[in-house]
């Protein structure tokens, strides 16, 4: 049976296919695409431990992308999860103490975005062929650090595509920026925006929904799409690794089949943890999804108080990929907890746009029982990095540290619980060497990024991943281009319509 997609803001409930939704990225009404129903898994949980990552990806994604043939989907998956990952497990599970850590940083850019963004270009080019698309696809993306590099890596020199990335000029780590500035690909373009991530993301959404600009693109044989987790081609591949983590917990005899576990997820734009929500609704035994925020704790307040208020100071932290005050994917959760009431969802998003704030009713707030929310400030993040290092000599990145700290908080508040927790470990510590070294009280934390890399290598005894080796060999191959947020449209047109 074909699964269709509708917008979270479309009162008429118009539907399109999965391949069409992947190509569009964002609905014309500003809403996000959601499936008309959340599918249940069509295999028994007892089969999980026997699946390879690729086979599990096929079993999960065929339920969401129903207009892709088995051959098409398997071919996309085979291309995505190959030798660009340094382990055929793709997402191995390790332990620090009794807590599991799902390592999602074994791809080409050493961050969790690789899991979806190595697959998205193959899904998108297949979708273009299925829909007889003649236009070139222009991927327009805002990044808080990791999406930009992972998206450019995935789409670099892919026929029929161009990718334009915007990032906050002072809001990413030194290594994240160097990774983007050294990206190869004649179809890849990168701009630093004089503003924070929310400014970049808001303006990208405006460009995606600019009807006049869209007509200009069409006249020149282009059309927009997105590589952010607003795109279902980005979102649903993330569901897979929740099932895979559970399978590994069973295989390592940490749980018995059918028993529930928690996941602690470092959360910014709400896509990663939303994938966990879908996994639970599909039938994965999840007790709680721990929404772990940094000092920009707008989501903590939402889950605990029922108020979403972006009218607060914006902090640049050691976990920049979470420095977000407008969590786009939360709109999808609002849609579900409002019983798929499109009008209610639209009204809440209008309030956020006009006033920067909305409040949900106590009745709706009671629908958030799947979640627990807490945050870690900068000192707590650093202390968690230190705690893990003292525990077993391992180093974790600051985003993972935030989720690890929140997992510890949950455990302390639920001391009678025997339910194990898996922390979603989203990045290699080598992406944030200075921040990690601060947690380890190493004076090299205050040296340049490349000196800090060497110091962290000595401290951790971890070999440099391939991504860092490549970075060290080709420093600064592009000039940093800084633009104002008001010039983003001009920058896009300059790339696409230059004579």
C-alpha positions as CSV (number, residue, x, y, z in Angstrom):
1,X,0.0,0.0,0.0
2,X,1.4,3.4,-1.0
3,X,2.1,5.8,1.8
4,X,1.3,9.4,1.0
5,X,2.6,12.7,2.5
6,X,0.7,15.8,3.6
7,X,1.7,19.2,5.0
8,X,1.4,20.0,8.7
9,X,-0.4,23.2,7.6
10,X,-2.6,22.1,4.7
11,X,-6.3,22.3,5.7
12,X,-7.3,20.5,2.5
13,X,-5.0,17.6,3.3
14,X,-3.6,17.4,-0.2
15,X,-1.2,14.4,-0.5
16,X,1.9,13.7,-2.6
17,X,4.2,10.7,-2.9
18,X,7.4,10.1,-0.9
19,X,9.6,10.9,-3.9
20,X,7.8,14.1,-4.6
21,X,8.1,15.2,-0.9
22,X,11.9,14.4,-1.1
23,X,12.2,16.6,-4.1
24,X,10.2,19.5,-2.7
25,X,11.8,19.4,0.8
26,X,9.4,22.0,2.3
27,X,5.7,22.4,1.5
28,X,4.7,25.6,-0.4
29,X,2.5,26.6,2.6
30,X,5.5,26.6,4.9
31,X,4.6,23.4,6.6
32,X,6.6,20.2,6.9
33,X,5.6,16.9,5.2
34,X,4.4,14.1,7.4
35,X,3.2,10.6,6.4
36,X,-0.6,10.2,6.3
37,X,-0.1,7.5,8.9
38,X,3.0,6.2,10.8
39,X,3.7,2.7,9.6
40,X,4.2,-0.2,12.0
41,X,7.2,-2.5,11.4
42,X,6.4,-5.5,9.4
43,X,9.0,-7.8,10.9
44,X,9.3,-9.4,14.4
45,X,11.6,-7.8,16.9
46,X,13.3,-11.1,17.3
47,X,14.7,-10.7,13.7
48,X,16.4,-7.4,14.6
49,X,19.8,-8.8,15.9
50,X,20.2,-10.7,12.6
51,X,20.0,-7.7,10.3
52,X,23.0,-5.9,9.0
53,X,22.7,-2.1,9.0
54,X,22.0,-2.1,5.3
55,X,19.3,-4.7,5.6
56,X,17.7,-2.9,8.5
57,X,17.8,0.4,6.6
58,X,15.9,-1.3,3.7
59,X,13.3,-2.9,6.1
60,X,12.6,0.5,7.7
61,X,12.8,2.8,4.8
62,X,10.6,0.7,2.5
63,X,7.8,1.5,4.9
64,X,8.2,5.2,4.4
65,X,9.3,5.5,0.7
66,X,6.7,3.2,-0.8
67,X,6.9,4.6,-4.3
68,X,10.6,3.4,-4.6
69,X,11.0,-0.1,-5.9
70,X,12.9,-2.6,-3.9
71,X,15.7,-2.5,-6.4
72,X,15.8,1.3,-6.4
73,X,15.9,1.5,-2.6
74,X,18.4,-1.2,-2.1
75,X,20.7,0.4,-4.7
76,X,20.5,3.8,-2.9
77,X,21.3,2.1,0.5
78,X,24.2,0.1,-1.0
79,X,25.8,3.2,-2.4
80,X,25.3,5.2,0.8
81,X,26.7,2.8,3.4
82,X,29.9,1.6,1.8
83,X,33.6,2.4,2.2
84,X,33.0,6.0,3.1
85,X,32.3,4.6,6.6
86,X,35.3,3.3,8.6
87,X,33.3,0.3,10.0
88,X,30.8,-2.0,8.3
89,X,28.7,-1.7,11.5
90,X,28.0,1.9,10.4
91,X,26.8,2.8,13.9
92,X,28.6,0.7,16.6
93,X,27.5,0.7,20.2
94,X,30.1,1.2,23.0
95,X,29.8,1.5,26.7
96,X,31.1,3.9,29.4
97,X,30.1,2.3,32.7
98,X,26.6,0.9,32.3
99,X,25.5,3.4,29.7
100,X,25.5,2.7,26.0
101,X,26.8,5.2,23.5
102,X,25.7,4.8,19.9
103,X,28.6,6.1,17.8
104,X,27.3,7.9,14.8
105,X,30.5,9.5,13.8
106,X,32.2,6.9,11.6
107,X,31.2,8.5,8.3
108,X,33.2,10.8,6.0
109,X,32.6,14.0,8.0
110,X,32.7,12.3,11.5
111,X,29.3,13.4,12.5
112,X,25.8,11.8,12.7
113,X,24.5,13.8,9.7
114,X,26.5,11.4,7.5
115,X,24.0,8.6,8.2
116,X,21.3,10.4,6.3
117,X,23.3,12.7,4.0
118,X,25.2,9.9,2.4
119,X,21.9,8.5,1.4
120,X,19.9,11.6,0.5
121,X,21.7,12.4,-2.8
122,X,20.9,8.9,-4.0
123,X,17.3,9.2,-2.9
124,X,16.9,12.6,-4.5
125,X,18.5,11.6,-7.9
126,X,16.3,8.5,-8.0
127,X,13.2,10.6,-7.1
128,X,14.1,13.0,-9.9
129,X,14.2,10.2,-12.4
130,X,11.0,8.7,-11.1
131,X,9.2,12.0,-11.6
132,X,10.8,12.8,-14.9
133,X,12.3,15.9,-13.5
134,X,14.1,18.0,-16.1
135,X,15.2,20.9,-13.8
136,X,18.5,20.9,-11.9
137,X,18.0,20.6,-8.1
138,X,19.4,23.4,-6.0
139,X,19.9,22.3,-2.4
140,X,19.5,25.3,-0.1
141,X,20.6,24.6,3.5
142,X,21.3,26.4,6.7
143,X,23.8,24.6,9.1
144,X,24.7,25.0,12.7
145,X,27.9,23.1,12.0
146,X,27.6,19.5,10.8
147,X,24.8,19.5,8.2
148,X,26.7,21.8,5.9
149,X,29.8,19.7,5.5
150,X,27.9,16.4,5.4
151,X,25.5,17.7,2.8
152,X,28.3,19.1,0.6
153,X,30.2,15.9,0.9
154,X,27.1,13.9,-0.1
155,X,26.2,16.1,-3.1
156,X,29.6,17.0,-4.3
157,X,29.7,16.7,-8.1
158,X,26.4,14.8,-8.2
159,X,25.0,15.4,-11.7
160,X,22.0,17.7,-11.9
161,X,22.5,19.3,-8.5
162,X,24.0,22.4,-6.9
163,X,24.3,22.9,-3.1
164,X,24.4,26.3,-1.4
165,X,25.2,26.3,2.4
166,X,24.8,29.1,4.9
167,X,26.3,29.0,8.3
168,X,26.7,31.5,11.2
169,X,30.1,33.1,10.9
170,X,30.9,32.9,14.6
171,X,28.7,29.9,15.5
172,X,30.6,26.8,14.4
173,X,33.8,25.3,15.7
174,X,37.2,25.9,14.0
175,X,37.3,22.3,12.7
176,X,33.7,22.4,11.4
177,X,34.5,25.6,9.5
178,X,37.7,24.2,8.1
179,X,35.8,21.1,6.9
180,X,33.4,23.2,5.0
181,X,36.0,25.6,3.6
182,X,38.1,22.6,2.3
183,X,35.2,20.8,0.6
184,X,35.7,19.9,-3.0
185,X,33.0,19.9,-5.7
186,X,32.3,22.4,-8.5
187,X,28.6,22.4,-7.5
188,X,29.2,23.3,-3.8
189,X,29.0,26.8,-2.5
190,X,29.4,28.1,1.1
191,X,28.7,31.4,2.8
192,X,29.2,32.6,6.4
193,X,26.2,34.7,7.5
194,X,26.6,37.6,9.8
195,X,24.0,36.3,12.3
196,X,23.2,33.1,14.3
197,X,21.8,29.9,13.0
198,X,18.2,30.9,13.5
199,X,18.7,33.9,11.3
200,X,20.3,31.7,8.6
201,X,17.5,29.0,8.9
202,X,14.7,31.5,8.8
203,X,16.0,33.2,5.7
204,X,16.6,29.8,3.9
205,X,12.9,29.0,4.6
206,X,11.9,32.3,3.2
207,X,13.9,31.7,0.0
208,X,12.4,28.2,-0.3
209,X,8.9,29.7,-0.1
210,X,9.6,32.8,-2.3
211,X,7.2,32.3,-5.2
212,X,8.8,34.9,-7.4
213,X,12.2,33.4,-6.9
214,X,10.8,29.9,-7.6
215,X,9.4,31.1,-10.9
216,X,12.8,32.6,-11.8
217,X,14.4,29.3,-11.0
218,X,11.9,27.4,-13.1
219,X,12.5,29.8,-16.1
220,X,16.2,28.8,-15.8
221,X,15.5,25.1,-15.4
222,X,16.2,25.0,-11.6
223,X,14.1,24.1,-8.5
224,X,14.8,24.3,-4.8
225,X,15.0,21.5,-2.3
226,X,16.6,21.2,1.1
227,X,19.1,18.9,2.9
228,X,18.0,19.9,6.4
229,X,16.0,17.5,8.5
230,X,12.8,19.3,7.3
231,X,13.2,17.0,4.3
232,X,11.8,13.5,4.8
233,X,14.8,12.1,2.9
234,X,16.9,13.4,5.7
235,X,14.6,12.5,8.6
236,X,13.6,8.9,8.2
237,X,17.1,7.4,7.6
238,X,17.7,8.5,11.2
239,X,14.9,6.2,12.4
240,X,17.0,3.2,11.4
241,X,19.8,3.6,14.0
242,X,17.4,3.6,16.9
243,X,16.4,0.1,15.9
244,X,20.0,-0.8,15.3
245,X,21.0,0.4,18.7
246,X,18.3,-1.8,20.3
247,X,19.5,-4.8,18.3
248,X,23.0,-4.3,19.6
249,X,21.8,-4.0,23.1
250,X,20.1,-7.4,22.7
251,X,23.2,-8.9,21.0
252,X,25.5,-7.7,23.8
253,X,23.0,-9.1,26.3
254,X,22.4,-5.8,28.0
255,X,18.6,-6.3,27.6
256,X,16.2,-9.1,26.9
257,X,14.2,-8.9,23.7
258,X,11.1,-6.9,24.2
259,X,12.2,-4.9,27.3
260,X,12.2,-1.1,27.0
261,X,15.2,1.3,26.9
262,X,15.7,5.0,27.0
263,X,17.6,7.2,24.5
264,X,19.3,10.4,25.5
265,X,19.6,12.7,22.4
266,X,21.5,16.0,22.1
267,X,18.9,18.2,20.6
268,X,18.9,21.4,18.5
269,X,16.6,21.4,15.5
270,X,14.7,18.4,16.9
271,X,15.1,16.1,13.9
272,X,17.3,13.4,15.6
273,X,15.0,13.0,18.6
274,X,11.9,13.1,16.4
275,X,13.3,10.1,14.5
276,X,13.3,8.3,17.9
277,X,9.7,9.3,18.4
278,X,8.8,7.7,15.0
279,X,10.8,4.6,16.0
280,X,8.7,4.3,19.1
281,X,5.4,4.8,17.2
282,X,6.6,2.1,14.7
283,X,6.9,-0.5,17.5
284,X,10.4,-0.1,19.1
285,X,10.2,-0.6,22.9
286,X,11.3,2.9,24.0
287,X,10.5,4.0,27.5
288,X,11.6,7.7,27.4
289,X,13.3,10.0,24.9
290,X,15.5,12.3,26.9
291,X,15.6,15.7,25.2
292,X,19.1,17.0,26.0
293,X,19.7,20.7,25.5
294,X,22.6,23.0,26.0
295,X,22.5,26.5,27.5
296,X,20.0,27.4,24.7
297,X,17.4,25.5,26.6
298,X,14.2,26.6,24.8
299,X,13.1,22.9,24.4
300,X,13.6,22.1,28.1
301,X,11.2,24.9,29.0
302,X,8.7,23.7,26.4
303,X,8.6,20.1,27.7
304,X,8.6,21.1,31.3
305,X,6.4,24.2,31.2
306,X,4.4,23.9,28.0
307,X,5.8,27.2,26.8
308,X,7.9,27.7,23.7
309,X,9.6,31.1,23.9
310,X,12.4,32.0,21.5
311,X,12.6,35.6,23.1
312,X,15.7,34.9,25.1
313,X,19.4,35.5,24.9
314,X,21.2,33.4,22.2
315,X,24.3,31.7,23.5
316,X,27.3,30.5,21.4
317,X,28.4,27.4,23.3
318,X,30.9,24.5,23.1
319,X,28.1,22.4,21.4
320,X,27.4,24.7,18.4
321,X,25.2,22.3,16.5
322,X,22.7,22.7,19.3
323,X,22.8,26.5,19.4
324,X,19.3,26.9,18.1
325,X,16.2,28.7,19.4
326,X,13.8,27.8,16.6
327,X,13.6,24.0,16.4
328,X,12.0,23.4,13.1
329,X,11.1,19.7,13.5
330,X,9.1,20.5,16.6
331,X,6.3,21.5,14.3
332,X,5.9,17.8,13.3
333,X,5.5,16.8,17.0
334,X,3.0,19.6,17.5
335,X,1.0,18.2,14.7
336,X,0.9,14.8,16.4
337,X,0.1,15.9,19.9
338,X,-2.7,18.1,18.6
339,X,-4.3,15.0,17.1
340,X,-3.2,16.0,13.6
341,X,-5.2,19.2,13.8
342,X,-3.7,21.2,11.0
343,X,-5.4,24.4,12.0
344,X,-4.1,24.2,15.6
345,X,-0.6,23.5,14.4
346,X,-0.8,26.4,11.9
347,X,-2.0,28.8,14.6
348,X,0.8,27.9,16.9
349,X,3.4,28.4,14.2
350,X,1.8,31.8,13.4
351,X,2.1,32.8,17.0
352,X,5.8,31.8,17.0
353,X,6.4,33.8,13.8
354,X,4.6,36.9,15.0
355,X,5.3,36.9,18.7
356,X,8.2,34.5,19.1
357,X,6.2,32.5,21.6
358,X,3.3,30.1,22.1
359,X,1.8,28.1,24.9
360,X,0.1,24.7,24.7
361,X,-2.8,23.7,26.9
362,X,-2.2,21.4,29.9
363,X,-4.2,18.7,28.1
364,X,-1.9,18.8,25.1
365,X,1.1,19.0,27.4
366,X,0.0,15.7,28.9
367,X,0.6,14.2,25.4
368,X,4.4,14.7,25.9
369,X,4.8,11.8,28.3
370,X,7.1,10.1,25.8
371,X,9.8,12.7,26.7
372,X,12.0,13.9,29.5
373,X,13.8,17.2,29.1
374,X,16.8,18.7,30.9
375,X,19.9,20.7,29.9
376,X,23.6,21.1,30.6
377,X,25.3,24.4,30.9
378,X,28.9,25.0,29.9
379,X,30.4,24.0,33.2
380,X,28.3,20.8,33.4
381,X,29.2,19.9,29.8
382,X,32.9,20.3,30.6
383,X,32.6,18.3,33.8
384,X,30.8,15.5,32.0
385,X,33.7,15.3,29.5
386,X,36.0,15.1,32.5
387,X,33.9,12.4,34.2
388,X,33.9,10.1,31.3
389,X,37.7,10.5,30.8
390,X,38.3,9.7,34.5
391,X,35.9,6.7,34.2
392,X,37.7,4.8,31.5
393,X,40.1,7.2,29.6
394,X,37.6,7.8,26.8
395,X,37.0,11.3,25.2
396,X,33.6,12.4,24.1
397,X,32.6,15.5,22.2
398,X,30.6,18.3,23.9
399,X,27.2,17.4,22.2
400,X,27.6,13.8,23.4
401,X,28.6,15.2,26.8
402,X,25.3,17.2,27.0
403,X,23.3,14.0,26.3
404,X,25.4,12.0,28.7
405,X,24.9,14.6,31.5
406,X,21.1,14.6,30.9
407,X,21.1,10.8,31.0
408,X,22.8,11.0,34.4
409,X,20.3,13.6,35.6
410,X,17.4,11.3,34.6
411,X,19.0,8.3,36.4
412,X,19.4,10.4,39.6
413,X,15.8,11.5,39.5
414,X,14.5,7.9,38.7
415,X,16.9,6.0,41.0
416,X,14.4,3.1,41.2
417,X,14.4,2.6,37.5
418,X,16.3,-0.4,36.0
419,X,15.7,0.7,32.4
420,X,19.0,1.1,30.6
421,X,19.9,4.2,28.5
422,X,21.6,4.7,25.2
423,X,23.2,8.1,24.6
424,X,23.2,9.2,21.0
425,X,26.8,10.1,20.4
426,X,26.7,12.5,17.5
427,X,30.2,13.6,16.7
428,X,33.9,12.7,17.0
429,X,35.7,14.6,19.7
430,X,38.2,15.6,17.0
431,X,35.5,18.0,15.6
432,X,35.7,20.1,18.8
433,X,39.3,19.6,20.2
434,X,39.5,22.9,22.1
435,X,36.2,22.3,23.9
436,X,37.1,18.7,24.8
437,X,40.5,19.9,26.1
438,X,38.8,22.4,28.3
439,X,36.9,19.6,29.9
440,X,40.2,17.7,30.3
441,X,41.9,20.8,31.9
442,X,44.5,20.8,29.2
443,X,46.2,24.2,28.5
444,X,46.3,23.3,24.8
445,X,42.6,24.1,24.8
446,X,43.6,27.8,24.3
447,X,45.9,27.1,21.3
448,X,44.9,27.1,17.7
449,X,42.6,24.4,16.3
450,X,45.4,22.4,14.7
451,X,47.6,22.5,17.7
452,X,44.6,21.5,19.8
453,X,44.1,18.5,17.5
454,X,47.5,17.2,18.1
455,X,47.2,17.7,21.9
456,X,43.9,15.8,21.9
457,X,45.4,13.0,19.9
458,X,48.2,12.7,22.5
459,X,45.7,12.8,25.4
460,X,43.3,10.3,24.0
461,X,45.6,7.9,22.2
462,X,43.0,7.9,19.4
463,X,44.2,7.8,15.8
464,X,43.1,10.7,13.6
465,X,40.1,9.6,11.5
466,X,40.5,10.0,7.8
467,X,38.5,13.2,7.8
468,X,41.0,14.9,10.0
469,X,44.0,13.5,8.1
470,X,42.5,15.0,4.9
471,X,41.9,18.3,6.7
472,X,45.5,18.6,7.9
473,X,46.7,18.0,4.3
474,X,44.6,20.7,2.6
475,X,44.1,23.6,5.0
476,X,42.1,26.6,3.8
477,X,41.5,25.9,0.1
478,X,38.6,28.3,-0.1
479,X,38.3,31.9,1.0
480,X,35.8,32.6,3.7
481,X,32.9,34.6,2.2
482,X,30.9,36.6,4.8
483,X,27.6,38.1,3.8
484,X,24.7,39.8,5.7
485,X,21.5,37.8,6.1
486,X,19.8,40.4,3.8
487,X,22.2,39.4,1.0
488,X,21.4,35.7,1.1
489,X,19.0,35.9,-1.8
490,X,21.5,38.0,-3.8
491,X,24.1,35.3,-3.1
492,X,21.9,32.5,-4.4
493,X,20.9,34.5,-7.6
494,X,24.6,35.3,-8.2
495,X,25.4,31.6,-8.3
496,X,22.5,30.4,-10.4
497,X,21.9,33.3,-12.8
498,X,25.5,34.5,-13.4
499,X,26.1,35.3,-17.0
